[in-house]
């Protein structure tokens, strides 16, 4: 089986460079585990330099977003070339915390195109705010996927994309509040069906789908197996090197 993916989404943490350094040192102790996976660290931009240098032996650098334009002059923007100069291999796109600030499917679609052009793997986040008995959340997810993946060149682009299913109701909580094994399994099948309707069956089969939303050492092993996921996108638990190592081991 192909190596599973593990993405550490540090969000806006930790609060200082020294703490970032400590997390990397803690992770480095388990370098051999991370090398058995495709491990990525997505730190805040000011920590790109130390992460790219000190974690290069066991993890790739990822960005938490990508700018909508490939070139031009934009105060405050970080263009893909800058990300690439640090060795960025993957970009989280359409995270629910960005969508909550107003990011639209259209902008997500544009960012995916920019990432592909830059040779950076787009990790496209989708997920419903809440569940309802009627199953409206499935319709929501279908539309979000279709809108986010709009305008891509069929199979060619499909092979470059990774999806992260991150139900918003499960983010930033505890393991017991995360999506359970049945829910994750069902959503992976559903997402593949939608992707197949856009790109065809074989592209959908190959597209990696990760799960994110309160993955912790307590639920990682259960979610890692037999759900169809090909890895995890981990937020708060990625800041604790020992716990994160347990999550990594669950994927091996
Ligand atoms: P969490 O965050 O693991 O803290 O729930 C995941 C994410 O938002 O990517």
Boltz pocket constraint, residues with backbone or C-beta under 6 A from the ligand:
constraints:
  - pocket:
      binder: B
      contacts: [[A, 9], [A, 166], [A, 170], [A, 171], [A, 172], [A, 173], [A, 212], [A, 213], [A, 214], [A, 215], [A, 233], [A, 234], [A, 235], [A, 236], [A, 237]]
      max_distance: 6.0
